[in-house]
Structures are given as C-alpha cells and as structure tokens.
C-alpha cells in the first residue's frame, strides 16, 4: 500500500463545475500537507498548504482531517486553466520532515 | 523572482554512458532535493542536501551519486546508464524555517537513455 493514496481520476468536468479530490495518508505521524499541481511534462508547483482548520484560496479550498488521515481539495467554478494533475503531498512519512511523499496524482480536465 | 535553474533541459545518452545533471537553487535556499519522475509516475525522492551535507537518501541507485557545492548548487552524477533511467529529473530547493517545508521545483531535465 502506498503511503499517500489519491483518487486517480481522470475527472472530466464542464467549466463552472465544482470538483473535489481526496487523498489519504498512512502515517499518522505525518507533519505537513500540501496540494501541488503539475501540468504535462512540467514541474510540480505548490498550489496550497493544508491546515487542520481548513483553508481557502480563491476558488480552492483544502481540508485536513488528522483523525481520518484524509486530505481534500475542492475547486469551485472550474476554469479551463485548472486542467492539470493535482498531487497530494505529505511530509514526514519517512521519519524526516525533509522528504515529501507524493501521491500518484489526480488528473483533471475541464471541458468547454 | 529567481527560480530553481536546472541544466541541461534535455539530455540524450546511450546505455552504459554517464550523465551529470546540475541544479542551481533559489538564492538563500540552503536545501536541495532531487526527484525522479518516470512516464506516468509520481515524483520519487532520490536524495537531499542541507548546508552541503547529505541530509536524506531515498530510492537512489548506487550507480548515482550527488553532492552540493559551496555555492549551494548541486550535481547529480549518473553512471552505467540503463534504459529505465529515462525520466524527468527534478531538482527542488527550500528554505527551512518557513514552517511547512515548501519546495520550489526547477523545470526538470528530461533524460532519455537509448
């Protein structure tokens, strides 16, 4: 079982739709949590950090549930430019805060 | 703003050859990470350096070695290349103390082994 598991998708949604991605992690000692987005053959880029209290950045909302070891990302009013792979990332799962462990990613395509 | 610089962007090698990938972190970032991403795969952590010392080691083959120099740039040396080494190699840097260990990735080096 992978340390970080994501719903692989692909998700194909129309513009304006709301879409949610889920991610679970296996190590309860994990320390920090992020969502990255990666466009095809490009580098991963930090989208947002994830806090226990939940956080919002424009159309994006991230939630962390430590008890269930579950992370989510909600995208409202989807835009064509949101099409990408979204990577759930967790630190500290290998005993070190300096390693990030990536999920396999969820592919999103926003259709016109 | 300055970003993480990687060179070369593309590299083509034959089996059993060697390759050197370079990474220049964001100024004042003292930690460098190397990741390998195969086609359709998620990035796999290879190795990291903090203040020019190896800080963590992931799934890096023994054929690979890396170091961080006094100017904080890092090089990944790959020997006896195999077809399976074909991948996108990302370097990332971070400045510890931000509280969440945020990484900033370079554009990657696409290595093709023929």
Boltz contact constraints between the chains, C-beta under 6 A:
constraints:
  - contact:
      token1: [A, 32]
      token2: [B, 100]
      max_distance: 6.0
  - contact:
      token1: [A, 32]
      token2: [B, 101]
      max_distance: 6.0
  - contact:
      token1: [A, 43]
      token2: [B, 90]
      max_distance: 6.0
  - contact:
      token1: [A, 43]
      token2: [B, 105]
      max_distance: 6.0
  - contact:
      token1: [A, 43]
      token2: [B, 107]
      max_distance: 6.0
  - contact:
      token1: [A, 43]
      token2: [B, 108]
      max_distance: 6.0
  - contact:
      token1: [A, 44]
      token2: [B, 105]
      max_distance: 6.0
  - contact:
      token1: [A, 46]
      token2: [B, 102]
      max_distance: 6.0
  - contact:
      token1: [A, 49]
      token2: [B, 100]
      max_distance: 6.0
  - contact:
      token1: [A, 91]
      token2: [B, 101]
      max_distance: 6.0
  - contact:
      token1: [A, 96]
      token2: [B, 56]
      max_distance: 6.0
  - contact:
      token1: [A, 97]
      token2: [B, 101]
      max_distance: 6.0
  - contact:
      token1: [A, 98]
      token2: [B, 48]
      max_distance: 6.0
  - contact:
      token1: [A, 98]
      token2: [B, 55]
      max_distance: 6.0
  - contact:
      token1: [A, 98]
      token2: [B, 56]
      max_distance: 6.0
  - contact:
      token1: [A, 99]
      token2: [B, 45]
      max_distance: 6.0
  - contact:
      token1: [A, 99]
      token2: [B, 56]
      max_distance: 6.0
  - contact:
      token1: [A, 102]
      token2: [B, 42]
      max_distance: 6.0
  - contact:
      token1: [A, 102]
      token2: [B, 43]
      max_distance: 6.0
  - contact:
      token1: [A, 104]
      token2: [B, 42]
      max_distance: 6.0
  - contact:
      token1: [A, 105]
      token2: [B, 42]
      max_distance: 6.0
